[in-house]
Amino acid sequence: MDTDNSMPTRRGRPRRGGSTADRLDPAGPVLTSEMAAARLALNPRTIMKRARSGALPAAKLGGDWRFCAPALDAAVQGRSWSDIQFRDAVLTTAQVSELLGMGPDKVGRLARGGQLPHWGEARCRRFSRAAVLQTLCPPSGGPAGDDHDAPSPIREDRKS
C-alpha cells in the first residue's frame, strides 16, 4: 500500500504548531491567551481568569479567546483601553482570518452571527480593521472604568 504523507489524514484539532493561531505574530496586534501570558509573564490560567472578569481586554470569538496587544499594554499601565485609536483599512475575509489567527470559515460564521462587524454578503464580505480590533476591547474601559474593585491585571495569584 502506497501512503502519501503530504496529505494529513488526521481529523479534528491540528497538531501543536499546525493551527492558524500558531502562525500569529507575537509582536502583532492580536494575541492568543498563551501569547498574552508570555507577554505579561503570568500563568495562562491567571490570564484567562482576568479576561473573564473583565480586568484584561479580551473577546471570546467562537470559543477562542483573543487579546488586543495595545489594549493589553494600556491595561497593564493602568490606562483606559476604550479610547485607543487603531489604524484603519478595508480587509477581506482571508485578511481577517490571518489577523485573528482563525480559519476563514470561522470568520464567516462569526460575521454571520454578529460577533464581527462587516458589510457585504458571503463572497464579497469586507471588514474594517479598526472595528475588528475594537471588538477585542470590551467597552468597560479598563481600570479607569466603573469597576474599581477589579483585581490588578498584573498581580500573580500564587504566593511568592
Disulfide bonds with the S-S distance in Angstrom:
none
